[in-house]
Amino acid sequence: MMEKLASIEEHYEELGRLLADPAVIQRQDEWRRHAKAHAELEPVVTAFREYRKVEEELAENRELLKEKLEPDFRELVAGEVDALEKRQAELEQKLRILLLPKDPLDEKNVIMEIRAGAGGEEAALFAGELFRMYQRYAESRSWRSEVLDAHPTELGGFKEVIFAVSGEGAYSRLKYESGVHRVQRIPVTESGGRIHTSTVTVAVLPEAEEVDVAINPEDLRIDTYCSSGHGGQSVNTTYSAVRITHLPTGMVVTCQDEKSQLKNKDKAMRVLRARLLDKAQQEQRAELEEARRSQVGTGDRSERIRTYNFPQNRVTDHRINLTLHQLSAVLEGELDPVIEPLITTDQAEKLKRVG
């Protein structure tokens, strides 16, 4: 591992020299490519340099302990050795994680699809709450969210809402949200005061660029129709809504969120590309079934991943047996206390597989 880290540090320094080269600075595309690679290596190199510094200090203190020392000073040095050994172990674990193969999709933006499941209007209302939770989480990380298509209900919920989240590392954190989300509470529509259980499904798809998914225009059937629902007279009386059918797979995507037919077509194509990329990824994962089973949050839509229990102010993530009595905070977008343990568990599983 140390040889690999030394090689990475050498490459990092070479990239630093290139970034300062006037000839490279003039070639902006090349400079940006080097800057991105340099930034990606920086956490590894920083941790490696700290590891070597700790290693040097540890060796010096161990040598010192071999000498004849005053009892108080020996105790002080021994305490320093203990602290340095602990830090060395932490850095070694951190470096192992940093050297794990990166998911090539992690830096992509995402398209999230939230759909009401069992529970009727109550499920639709909770779908709306999850949508707002993810919007608030995106805001907290300075990500941008954009509604691509929505089917609201009269009480303020959603039968379905599809939206994009754009920002650094969006997929790397939100990919763990795919699955069935269960809510337990007394519905606002229930007068008897009984606790009901409803479900909402969440799908998180990496947003595909045109270069990621090749779509033959001849494979598409594009229909236009009048939008329905909210939006005013112009939306409801013009053929602005778009339905795209991908003939080889039978996938159908609709969008009526915008007044412009062109904008709706563009949004629908974004969703279609994401779904086609996700389909290809799912097929690839099916070929690697053992690896898929050992991962956390692989996006199985039928898997019940989390329960939100309102009477107990409790959130439980069933994949890692995590329970937090912070439901109110989580629904306000404070998702990191749930996502961070999922990331840690996922990394631990990957470390086991690489030995």
BAKOLRO-167180 format. One record per residue (C-alpha): x, y, z; residue number from 1; residue in three letters. Coordinates in steps of 0.2 Angstrom, whole numbers, m for minus. Each point is the difference from the previous one (the first is absolute). Example, Ala and Ser with C-alpha at 12.3 -4.5 7.8 and 13.67 -1.06 7.14 Angstrom:
xx  yy  zz  seq  type
62  m22  39  1  Ala
6  17  m3  2  Ser
***
This chain:
xx  yy  zz  seq  type
0  0  0  1  Met
14  12  4  2  Met
8  m2  m17  3  Glu
m17  4  m8  4  Lys
m2  15  11  5  Leu
18  6  m4  6  Ala
m4  m1  m19  7  Ser
m16  10  3  8  Ile
9  13  9  9  Glu
13  1  m14  10  Glu
m14  2  m13  11  His
m9  13  11  12  Tyr
16  11  0  13  Glu
2  m2  m19  14  Glu
m17  6  m2  15  Leu
4  15  11  16  Gly
14  4  m11  17  Arg
m11  m1  m16  18  Leu
m13  11  8  19  Leu
14  14  2  20  Ala
7  m2  m18  21  Asp
m5  15  m10  22  Pro
m2  m11  m16  23  Ala
m12  m11  9  24  Val
m10  15  7  25  Ile
m3  6  m18  26  Gln
m8  m16  m4  27  Arg
m15  1  11  28  Gln
m8  m17  m3  29  Asp
16  m8  4  30  Glu
3  11  15  31  Trp
m18  m4  7  32  Arg
3  m19  m3  33  Arg
16  1  10  34  His
m8  11  14  35  Ala
m14  m13  2  36  Lys
13  m14  1  37  Ala
10  10  13  38  His
m15  4  11  39  Ala
m5  m19  0  40  Glu
17  m5  6  41  Leu
2  13  13  42  Glu
m9  m9  14  43  Pro
10  m16  m3  44  Val
17  10  0  45  Val
m5  10  15  46  Thr
m4  m15  10  47  Ala
16  m9  m6  48  Phe
11  14  5  49  Arg
m8  1  17  50  Glu
2  m19  2  51  Tyr
19  2  m4  52  Arg
2  14  13  53  Lys
m9  m10  13  54  Val
11  m15  m4  55  Glu
16  11  2  56  Glu
m6  7  16  57  Glu
m4  m17  7  58  Leu
17  m7  m5  59  Ala
8  14  9  60  Glu
m10  m2  16  61  Asn
3  m19  0  62  Arg
18  3  m1  63  Glu
m1  12  14  64  Leu
m9  m13  11  65  Leu
16  m11  m2  66  Lys
10  13  10  67  Glu
1  3  19  68  Lys
m14  13  3  69  Leu
m7  8  16  70  Glu
m17  m9  4  71  Pro
m11  15  m3  72  Asp
8  3  m17  73  Phe
m1  m18  m5  74  Arg
m18  0  4  75  Glu
m2  15  m11  76  Leu
9  m8  m14  77  Val
m10  m16  2  78  Ala
m16  9  m1  79  Gly
6  9  m16  80  Glu
4  m17  m7  81  Val
m17  m7  4  82  Asp
m8  15  m9  83  Ala
11  m1  m15  84  Leu
m4  m19  m2  85  Glu
m18  4  1  86  Lys
1  14  m13  87  Arg
11  m12  m11  88  Gln
m13  m13  0  89  Ala
m14  13  m4  90  Glu
10  7  m15  91  Leu
4  m18  m7  92  Glu
m18  m4  0  93  Gln
m4  17  m8  94  Lys
13  m3  m13  95  Leu
m7  m18  m4  96  Arg
m17  8  m2  97  Ile
7  14  m11  98  Leu
8  m13  m11  99  Leu
m16  m10  m3  100  Leu
m6  0  m18  101  Pro
m11  15  m3  102  Lys
m18  m2  m7  103  Asp
1  8  m17  104  Pro
m17  7  3  105  Leu
3  8  17  106  Asp
3  17  m8  107  Glu
m15  0  m11  108  Lys
m16  11  3  109  Asn
m15  m10  4  110  Val
m18  m2  m5  111  Ile
m12  m5  14  112  Met
m17  m8  m2  113  Glu
m12  0  15  114  Ile
m16  m10  m2  115  Arg
m14  m3  13  116  Ala
m2  m18  3  117  Gly
m12  m9  12  118  Ala
m11  12  11  119  Gly
m10  11  m13  120  Gly
0  18  4  121  Glu
11  m2  16  122  Glu
13  m8  m11  123  Ala
m1  15  m12  124  Ala
2  12  15  125  Leu
15  m9  6  126  Phe
7  0  m18  127  Ala
m1  19  1  128  Gly
9  1  17  129  Glu
14  m11  m7  130  Leu
2  11  m15  131  Phe
1  15  11  132  Arg
13  m9  11  133  Met
11  m3  m15  134  Tyr
m2  18  m5  135  Gln
6  6  17  136  Arg
14  m12  0  137  Tyr
6  6  m17  138  Ala
m1  18  6  139  Glu
11  m4  15  140  Ser
13  m7  m12  141  Arg
m2  15  m12  142  Ser
m7  m12  m13  143  Trp
m13  6  m13  144  Arg
m16  m10  m2  145  Ser
m12  2  m14  146  Glu
m17  m8  m3  147  Val
m1  m10  m16  148  Leu
m18  m7  2  149  Asp
m13  0  14  150  Ala
m18  m7  3  151  His
m6  9  15  152  Pro
m16  m5  10  153  Thr
m13  12  7  154  Glu
6  m1  18  155  Leu
18  5  m5  156  Gly
8  m17  m2  157  Gly
7  m8  m16  158  Phe
m5  m16  m9  159  Lys
17  2  m8  160  Glu
13  13  m1  161  Val
16  m1  m11  162  Ile
14  13  3  163  Phe
19  2  m3  164  Ala
13  4  13  165  Val
16  8  m7  166  Ser
16  3  11  167  Gly
16  m7  5  168  Glu
m1  m18  5  169  Gly
m19  m1  m1  170  Ala
m1  m18  m5  171  Tyr
13  m6  12  172  Ser
m11  5  15  173  Arg
m18  m1  m7  174  Leu
3  m18  m8  175  Lys
m4  m8  17  176  Tyr
m18  7  0  177  Glu
m7  m12  m13  178  Ser
m13  m12  6  179  Gly
m16  0  10  180  Val
m3  13  14  181  His
m13  m5  12  182  Arg
m10  13  11  183  Val
m9  m4  16  184  Gln
m12  14  7  185  Arg
m17  5  3  186  Ile
m5  7  m17  187  Pro
m8  17  m2  188  Val
m14  m8  m10  189  Thr
m4  m12  15  190  Glu
m12  6  13  191  Ser
1  m16  10  192  Gly
17  4  7  193  Gly
8  m17  m6  194  Arg
18  m2  m6  195  Ile
1  m5  m18  196  His
14  m6  m10  197  Thr
3  6  m17  198  Ser
15  m2  m13  199  Thr
9  11  m12  200  Val
12  m6  m13  201  Thr
16  10  m4  202  Val
11  m3  m15  203  Ala
17  9  m2  204  Val
7  0  m17  205  Leu
17  7  m6  206  Pro
m4  13  m13  207  Glu
7  m5  m16  208  Ala
9  11  m13  209  Glu
m3  m3  m18  210  Glu
17  m8  m1  211  Val
m5  m13  13  212  Asp
m16  m6  m9  213  Val
m2  m1  m19  214  Ala
m18  2  m5  215  Ile
m5  m3  m18  216  Asn
m13  13  m4  217  Pro
m9  m13  m11  218  Glu
m3  m10  17  219  Asp
m11  14  7  220  Leu
m18  4  m2  221  Arg
m4  18  6  222  Ile
m18  5  3  223  Asp
m6  17  5  224  Thr
m16  4  9  225  Tyr
m8  13  11  226  Cys
6  1  18  227  Ser
m11  m3  14  228  Ser
m1  6  18  229  Gly
7  16  7  230  His
9  12  m12  231  Gly
m13  12  m6  232  Gly
m9  2  m16  233  Gln
15  1  m12  234  Ser
7  m17  7  235  Val
m17  m9  m1  236  Asn
m5  6  m18  237  Thr
16  m2  m9  238  Thr
9  m16  m6  239  Tyr
15  3  12  240  Ser
0  m17  9  241  Ala
11  m13  m7  242  Val
0  m19  1  243  Arg
15  m10  m7  244  Ile
m1  m19  m2  245  Thr
17  m9  m2  246  His
m6  m14  m12  247  Leu
14  m13  3  248  Pro
m3  0  19  249  Thr
m18  6  1  250  Gly
5  14  12  251  Met
m12  15  1  252  Val
5  17  6  253  Val
m12  15  2  254  Thr
3  18  4  255  Cys
m13  14  1  256  Gln
9  11  13  257  Asp
5  14  m12  258  Glu
m11  11  m12  259  Lys
13  m3  m14  260  Ser
m2  m17  m9  261  Gln
19  1  m4  262  Leu
5  2  18  263  Lys
m12  m15  5  264  Asn
8  m10  m13  265  Lys
17  4  6  266  Asp
m5  m5  18  267  Lys
m8  m16  m6  268  Ala
16  m5  m9  269  Met
10  3  16  270  Arg
m11  m12  9  271  Val
1  m13  m14  272  Leu
19  1  m1  273  Arg
1  m3  19  274  Ala
m12  m14  m1  275  Arg
9  m9  m14  276  Leu
17  2  9  277  Leu
m8  m6  16  278  Asp
m7  m15  m10  279  Lys
18  m4  m7  280  Ala
7  2  18  281  Gln
m13  m12  7  282  Gln
4  m13  m13  283  Glu
18  1  3  284  Gln
m3  m2  19  285  Arg
m10  m15  m3  286  Ala
15  m8  m8  287  Glu
10  3  16  288  Leu
m14  m6  12  289  Glu
12  m4  14  290  Glu
8  17  0  291  Ala
m17  8  m1  292  Arg
m7  m9  15  293  Arg
15  6  11  294  Ser
m2  18  m4  295  Gln
m11  13  9  296  Val
m13  9  m9  297  Gly
1  m7  m17  298  Thr
m16  7  m6  299  Gly
m12  m15  2  300  Asp
m17  8  m2  301  Arg
m9  m14  9  302  Ser
11  1  16  303  Glu
m7  8  15  304  Arg
14  11  5  305  Ile
m7  12  13  306  Arg
m14  3  12  307  Thr
m6  17  6  308  Tyr
m10  m2  16  309  Asn
m9  16  5  310  Phe
m7  m5  18  311  Pro
18  m4  6  312  Gln
9  13  m10  313  Asn
11  m14  m7  314  Arg
9  m4  m16  315  Val
6  m17  m3  316  Thr
11  m6  m15  317  Asp
m2  m18  m1  318  His
15  m4  m11  319  Arg
12  4  15  320  Ile
m11  m1  15  321  Asn
2  19  3  322  Leu
m14  8  11  323  Thr
0  19  3  324  Leu
m13  9  10  325  His
2  16  m11  326  Gln
m14  m2  m12  327  Leu
m5  19  0  328  Ser
18  4  m4  329  Ala
2  m13  m14  330  Val
m16  7  m8  331  Leu
7  17  1  332  Glu
14  m6  m11  333  Gly
13  m5  13  334  Glu
4  m17  m9  335  Leu
19  m1  3  336  Asp
m3  m10  17  337  Pro
m8  m13  m11  338  Val
11  1  m15  339  Ile
17  0  8  340  Glu
m3  m17  9  341  Pro
m5  m7  m17  342  Leu
15  6  m8  343  Ile
11  m7  14  344  Thr
m8  m17  m1  345  Thr
1  0  m19  346  Asp
19  4  1  347  Gln
3  m14  13  348  Ala
m9  m13  m11  349  Glu
11  6  m14  350  Lys
16  m1  11  351  Leu
m5  m18  4  352  Lys
m1  m5  m18  353  Arg
17  7  m5  354  Val
8  m9  16  355  Gly
***
